[in-house]
């Protein structure tokens, strides 16, 4: 086969990086950043640079859904079925339920990882054909407050700034975001801008001292949920210091007097009390904001995922309007999109309250415009169910059928107990998915295989309104189909079973290519704020383009509102007179900790893709809850001790870890840990559903976005005396299957976790932990051994059933006679796990340890120390190596960092570890 290269777009965060896919026939063989793409100019983060490994043959064989499957009943093993039979059954079931219960008895839950063309068809299917607004997206969980905040103040859902503004700003104000981990390539651009302009200041408002906060000139560690008070306090000080642009306010806005009266009460002392920050730090932030000639604000889930998410967004926009910091280079309120195409979904109206081209479902004129465009009598006026509401309605039995595409609500939605009850009760569940092993797939009556990165064809829109092409490099594996094709095929069948919507008898879904869908979407934007009537596939083939780009224009607009006119009836922006309200679930005596959630540097969402790669677990290998050292001491905890974490909705057990990033009385758990990686069962036998068993479904009243960022919890040491640790190297073809087998066994314990390790394709390992009140039955241990390759006669064993002790070790002999540990299981006393784990993971010679491998609690002299936490994923560089080299470096921080990178190469490839390297350099300098 001839090697070829295909330009496409990364499927992870909203930065929207261009990639060059290398392929050989039907195999993707490599990936690199596209040097010509204006979002990343060739850079990729740890996740993007490993995309080709998630498309490797073992992954496709073991993890991909390769053909339609049907379950005869819930709990049954799914069986293969043909596409025609699958879609006919889906159409029959939907038509029957709609006929008996009405169109609102069905719902569609889709994803910000779909392409714009996919989104458009699903939106038209629900609202144009079925006649229901019950279509929502996981973007509701991440960006709907930004949408509502922009519309409330600026008049339209349109980020006014662009990435190039970091090069023109004098102050970058980051609130509720950690781009060093969540948007790494954009953070590289911020680092470049700071090197080019040493006067550029960085202020970060975040309860945690994240890697982003550690890089800041000023970190404001505000209490969770107090952002509105902080922004009002800054505006109060700007007014007091005369830093307001009264001319801009008078010419281009209205509503300032009412807001001015509100912020009068937000004095520095009161705001410092509410937010838990130093008054002097607040004053400093206001002075820098006011003195800056160009202030760029970047914000994400810390503002959005809140019961006051819209108010937080609007209050930050107020600061920019009051100072005229909008519509010019380096200035503006810039919402960072969480998913690769959350923007595209908003553009086509793929949410319950939106219609195509930023139209509002509640507006009769907008509904009539869309009805004319589609050629249908009307678009439904009844409001649709948003994400949380949709699953609550299904749990009550009001929604009878759910179609779930490219998302995993059984991991990502809050209040998982309700979500799982909804999926169990729903009469018919269709899951359209690329990966077979998601938690949601286990509830599907019908599983439909979809294409994914490297196979799809269409467009996406990134955070700066830039539309890029997504191109296929290889054909779909097995029987997988494009999402838009599946939706169109289903829609045509359903159209034949429902009363005709088009009076001319033509189909609503005439599309044969994604370009045909794009052209209809493009026409829907004519005259709207996001007009793209001048943007064609041919133009996008040459280069990505920003909207608006109306017919006749040769290029898009980098910045909006440069003329001071806004898409409101009078052309003026509106100040939002919002009030501060505390979090939905404040701490109290029963639940004294504030739990916040966030992202890991090397993982993506529910990890259905990144979770297959052992190398991406090098930086954070296992689930844990992070606590302040003072709380660890008060609770009598050491690193690694298991704790119960409980909220008003659910509980889970996981290890605790001391962190310098969290404040006292706060706790932090990464959002990624769903039941696929962290599981168990409660004392009552109820299963554990991962971190979102804890989070609250309480939503912002305007955006309907849930408060995933905060919940009140209690934490106590878990008394689980019997523990298990097992590790094994497995052939890559077997590792994914072994994980699925272990996942079934995880719920037999009070706590269990299972994560991969290793560097593909050289090796794939599995790390399994569990704990219980009593020793596990022998049959359960035998099942674990069978999965991990420990069941053969070559395995060394020790067992003492009376004391609950069990050991199993399998060694392999190399050609030179060296024996290495290939698999092990320690149950009961696992204190020897640290050095045995190092022995196995580092593939060190093991023959000299002999019987000590089987001795409970053995700590032999000269045992290998823990390898240390991985800092650089690209070159597998660990913290002890870095500290050893830094001990011999000299000069200032920049000089030491350069010496470190020259010696170890860490931070020289993707750069994602750069902030952490700089933190270690600063610590070394301080110690010196």
Secondary structure, 3 states (H helix, E strand, C coil): CCEEEEEEECCCCCCCCEEEEEEECCEEEEEEECCCCCCCCCCCCCCHHHHHHHHCHHHHHHHECCCCEECCCCCCCCEECCHHHHHHHHHHHHHHHHHHHCHHHEEEEECCCCCHHHHHHHHHHHHHHHCCCCEEEHHHHCCHHHHHHHHHHCCCCCCCCCHHHHHCCCEEEEECCCHHHHCHHHHHHHHHHHHHCCCCEEEEECCCCCHHHHCCCEEECCCCCCHHHHHHHHHHHHHHCCCCCHHHHHHHEECHHHHHHHHCCCCHHHHHHHHCCCHHHHHHHHHHHHHCCCEEEEECHHHHCCCCHHHHHHHHHHHHHHHCCCCECCEEEEECCCCCCHHHHHHCCCCCCEECCCEECCCHHHHHHHHHHHCCCCCCCCCCCCHHHHHHHHHCCCCCEEEEECCCHHHHCCCHHHHHHHHHHCCEEEEEECECCCCHHHHCCEEEEECCCCCCCEEEECCCCEEEEECCCCCCCCCCECHHHHHHHHHHHHHHHCCCCCCCCCCCCCCCCHHHHHHHHHHHCCCCCCCCCCCCHHHHHHCCEECCCCCCCCCCCCCCCCCCCCCCCCCCEECCCCCCCCCCCCCCCCCCEEEEEECCCCCCCCCCCHHHCHHHHCCCCCCCEEECHHHHHHCCCCCCCEEEEECCCCEEEEEEEECCCCCCCEEEEECCCECCCEECECCCCCECCEHHHCCCCCECCCCCCECCCCEEEEEEECCCCEEEEEEEEECHHHHHHHHHHHHHHHCCCCEEEEEEECCCCCCEEEEEEEEECCCCCHHHHHHHHHHCCCCCCCCEEEEEHHHCEEEEEEEEECCCCCEEEEEEEEEECCCCHHHHHHHHHCCCECHHHHHHHHCCCCCCCCCCCCCCCEEECCCCEEHHHHHHHHCCCCCCHHHHHHHHHHHHCCCCCCCCCHHHHHHHHHHHHHHC
